[in-house]
Amino acid sequence: MDLQAGILQDGSPMESLEKQLICPICLEMFSKPVVILPCQHNLCRKCANDVFQAANPYWQSRGSLISGGRFRCPSCRHEVLLDRHGVYGLQRNLLVENIIDIYKQECSSRPLKKGEHPMCKEHEDERINIYCVTCEVPTCSMCKVFGAHKDCEVAPLQTVFQGQKTELNNCISMLVAGNDRIQTIISQLEDSCQSTEENSEAAKRELCARFEALAALLEEKKAELLQRICQEQADKTAFIQSLICQYKEQLEKSSRLVETAIQAAEETGGAAFLMGHTHTSLLSLPRIVEASKGGRLDKIEQGYESMDAFSVSLEHLTEAVHALDFDPAEEDEEYFDGEEEEAEE
């Protein structure tokens, strides 16, 4: 965490310092203990545990027999590997905790300036301290009593602010966890695609080995059956590759929403946060809420990559070569039985 660079870029050192002390998960100032990830990014231990539990639902508690788990850093997507102690095995960042203590002491001793709180445009001496639920805008007490919002329903500004910010934080957590799940699905699809190709190659080798015993008589039939396997392979791999592209596209869109939501949630002032809803916060919130519920994309069925259906048995008479197929029909079996009866007669 480059505190010095952040202070030099901003006109107010305290404001720049505060931005450096914001957790990317809860979007609040780090709550102790603060843990440091291998990629040097920091998280509240509770937030780190929430992300870890979402990515490893079967991991129970510290001391469990399960060897450990993994999750991705919400800031840089670096994969973090943990042992059986989970997030309790991560090292605490005592430097950041000490900086937070010093910052809180400094903030408590600073007097609040008048210009730091938004003022009402209609009543210049009145601070914006309530929220009009009917019009969905922040306003002041004078507007409610005598002004444009006297017939509207209002609510405490801080209550609406906390409610909106809590919902936004929950959506961010769901999006981060959803991205990990999407990444897992993509990996599984890639493995399925590889298995399909490997099984297809195995079926081809087995088919070639069987047909070589019948030499030239079986060459034409072999080419026909190989074409069917290739077509099935192409159809399956094309379908799986299309699913991979869809999931990657959803992952990219979700990641962009995470970045947008984090930028909106970095606003620490309740009134300023709600007054800016036409640009970021409340305008994008329905989209973020909808995206946090996860997309509805197709998945492949279990055993989709199997090519077991393309197996043949060459224990047939030479005269029946042209009747060979992957799965002989019942009439073919009756044909073979009839030939045996004629031979006996």
Secondary structure, DSSP 4 states (H G I P E B T S, - for coil): --HHHHHHHSS-HHHHHHHHTB-TTT-SBPPSSEEE-TTS-EEEHHHHHHHHHHH-TT---TT-SS--EEEE-TTT--EEEE-TTGGGGSEE-HHHHHHHHHHHHHHHHSPPPGGGS-B-SSSTTSB--EEETTTTEEE-HHHHHTSTTTTS-EEEHHHHHHHHHHHHHHHHHHHHHHHHHHHHHHHHHHHHHHHHHHHHHHHHHHHHHHHHTTTHHHHHHHHHHHHHHHHHHHHHHHHHHHHHHHHHHHHHHHHHHHHHHHHHHT---HHHHHHTTTTSHHHHHHHHHHHHT------PPTTTT--TTS-----S-GGGGGG--SS--HHHHHHHHHHHHHHH-
